[in-house]
């Protein structure tokens, strides 16, 4: 049986890592969406 503190640390660490990954993914998605929207708007403005 491992120490409870170790499991708590692992859980917190995993949660932090998951949060960071989710934040990075959502930021990347926002950038891609904004870039795509700007490109589409530029195409429409060019027509």
C-alpha positions as CSV (number, residue, x, y, z in Angstrom):
1,X,0.0,0.0,0.0
2,X,1.5,3.3,-1.1
3,X,1.4,6.5,1.0
4,X,-1.9,8.4,0.5
5,X,0.1,11.6,0.0
6,X,1.8,10.1,-3.1
7,X,-1.6,9.4,-4.7
8,X,-2.8,12.9,-3.9
9,X,0.3,14.4,-5.5
10,X,-0.1,12.2,-8.6
11,X,-3.8,13.1,-8.9
12,X,-3.1,16.8,-8.6
13,X,-0.2,16.5,-11.0
14,X,-2.3,14.7,-13.5
15,X,-5.1,17.2,-13.2
16,X,-2.7,20.1,-13.7
17,X,-1.2,18.5,-16.8
18,X,-4.7,17.7,-18.2
19,X,-5.7,21.3,-17.5
20,X,-2.6,22.6,-19.3
21,X,-3.2,20.3,-22.3
22,X,-6.8,21.4,-22.5
23,X,-5.9,25.1,-22.3
24,X,-3.3,24.7,-25.0
25,X,-5.7,22.8,-27.3
26,X,-8.5,25.3,-26.8
27,X,-6.1,28.2,-27.5
28,X,-4.8,26.5,-30.6
29,X,-8.4,25.8,-31.8
30,X,-9.3,29.5,-31.2
31,X,-6.2,30.7,-33.2
32,X,-7.1,28.3,-36.1
33,X,-10.8,29.4,-36.0
34,X,-9.8,33.1,-36.0
35,X,-7.3,32.6,-38.8
36,X,-9.8,30.6,-40.8
37,X,-12.5,33.2,-40.2
38,X,-10.1,36.0,-41.2
39,X,-9.2,34.2,-44.4
40,X,-12.8,33.5,-45.3
41,X,-13.7,37.2,-44.5
42,X,-10.7,38.2,-46.7
43,X,-12.0,36.0,-49.6
44,X,-15.5,37.5,-49.2
45,X,-14.1,41.0,-49.1
46,X,-12.0,40.3,-52.2
47,X,-15.1,39.2,-54.2
